[in-house]
Amino acid sequence: MNRISIIRFLQLAAILFFIIFEASCTPRTIDYDQVSPEEKLIIRFPHVTGENTPKGLAAKRFKELVEAKSGGKVEVQVFPNSSLYSDYEEIDQLKKGHIQIIAPQTAKFSNIIPEAQLFDLPYLFQNNKEVWELADGPVGKELGHLFEKKGYKLLAIWDNGFKQITNSKKPIKKPADFFGLNFRIVSSQVIANQFELVGADSSVLAFNELYQALEQGKFQGEENTVSNINNKKLYTLQKYMTKSDHGYLGYFIVTDKKFWDSIPRDTRKMLEDTLTEVTDWERTTAVQMEQDQYAQLQKQPELTIHELTSEEKKSWKASFHDAYNAYISSINNNVIKDYVKKKEQRVP
Ligand code: SIN
């Protein structure tokens, strides 16, 4: 072997050594995924409450059941706590196709479907059973048609619970106690009317901005469920809570109709069956959580709670009554109007 051949041989050996060394050091890329990306249906499902809330737990349960039933062919990505979008942004993003399922508070759809504000009427429901009867009956069906007309599909209605009043200034027992206070509300004319009728101011703010706004004193009060007051620690900023149960807070589980219709029939059926199963579970869970978390709120030393007596409730109902007339004259739908008129008769 001459000198040049020896050099060539050494160069080749060095290259070979380098290749073998590299191969043994670089971890092999293993494709654990049994389903190719083209086969997989991804459903992005953002929401604004914490994970340990009726909505948070139900979204997680939906994800787990769907992924197990589909053998990984459908992946549900849940984003809690407004980590992807705020409550108003998510409605826009659904139409743009960036997300596939949303679960906003019913009131947040009132710009698109004004009839949806029936859920906000003060003291419309006496208990959860009345809400479920509405959701599963002709009014629920009618709401479904209204959603379809606007290009959405209403998949289910989930509960959070009944709303309570919190504020940082004073105990609110009678309607006159609201006078002059400023409340954060969600976008519903019915809710704005409710506060106006008792002489309070109100303005709309997204849920993810609520804690900071209360902390900065931009609002003195707000209305929310036991679960949200507890989970977002609003009781650390709001010294007074009135257990008024004056309104209902629930969620429209909504998708884009075109997207939903594009899903293969058997997969769509599996998703719809799973939603029915999760909705039953969510209803029981929400009732249980409301009881448990109310017990927790009662133990908070910084919070003073007043539970309205039935006499006090009567005078609240009387003060809010005109919200019914305003709602009834603002909508055209007879199925919904008749339902509200019937219920209105028992509100003094
Ligand atoms: C929610 O429960 O999704 C939000 C409620 C709120 O905006 O007050």
Boltz pocket constraint, residues with backbone or C-beta under 6 A from the ligand:
constraints:
  - pocket:
      binder: B
      contacts: [[A, 48], [A, 49], [A, 87], [A, 103], [A, 104], [A, 105], [A, 160], [A, 186], [A, 205], [A, 206], [A, 207], [A, 223], [A, 224], [A, 228]]
      max_distance: 6.0
